[in-house]
């Protein structure tokens, strides 16, 4: 596949798009701030500008509400896109999604257990409720992914097709369990469970950012180290082995990174679909399948897309807020159908 745009030009365009998305995400909302005041207040919060104009309100809004939310959107979008690239490389299919190995459904099941089980016990402690919910979601995602990987192993090798089928089966099983918890939930718990499954960046805080920041940094640093192996695996597993790559080790690392990244993202922001599918595929159409370019470009594009989707979620029904999972589905589903129709023709 010949690239439509040069990698350098794409990185410049994506960098500018991300800067614009960050600026708009900080400035716009139910209470919109002038763009220039937003920039000044952000620089003052970072200690890069001296106090001058009276920007106390802008600094309060940015520092306590919008900056942690924007950073959360940036990290979630980047790590979901990176994990999408990893899964598409693992399955050698540009329509693969991180949810294929069960990490999203496992995280949703873990969150359902925390929400409904906590309500049955009289409610989780208020100070620990957000952290316990994230912890249960993270453990659920890792647990289901580990089971999928174990089912795909045989005679010291990982069968990708078996792992895919196991992921589909366990995703359906987790969905049935989530449906049971939904049936057992009372009205208040059902509302919490429903909104969490639709995804949201609301309620972001600096304390909840640190775990996701560490995971995203680890995934963003590790996956590019396997770019050459992913390129070789596009030719087939046997060809990659002949080229000197430890294919089984690479597959295990890809599954682990995806479980870690998606589990942390779902634990922090709930279920947000299509980022891991749409962004890598779109970037691949622009620059080709070289993972040395595809991985960093997808991270930038994923962060930008999620920030813009969150901005739409805040503004469409302001002052109410639309769940971001609905926005990404409205963007991703038509694009997915377009890809299917394009493939048929």
Buried (B, 14 or more C-beta within 10 A) or exposed (E): EEBEEEBEEBBEBBEEBBEEBBBBBBBBBEEEBEEEBBBBBBEBBEEEBEEEEEBEEBBEBBBEBBBBBBBBBBBBBBBBBBBBBBBBBBBBEBEBBBBBBBBBBBBBBBBBBBBBBBBEEEEBEEEEBBBBBBBBBBBBBBBBBBBBBEBBBEEEEBBBEBBBBBBBEBBEBBEEBBEEBBEBBEEEBBEBBEBBBBBBBBEBEEEBBEBBBEBBEBBBEBBBEBBBBBBBBBEEBEEBBEBEBEBBEBBBBBBBBBBBBBBBBBBBBBBBBBBBBBBBBBBBBBBBBBBEBBBBBBBBBBBBBBBBBBBBBBBEEBEEBBBBBBBBBEBBBEBBEEBEEEEEE
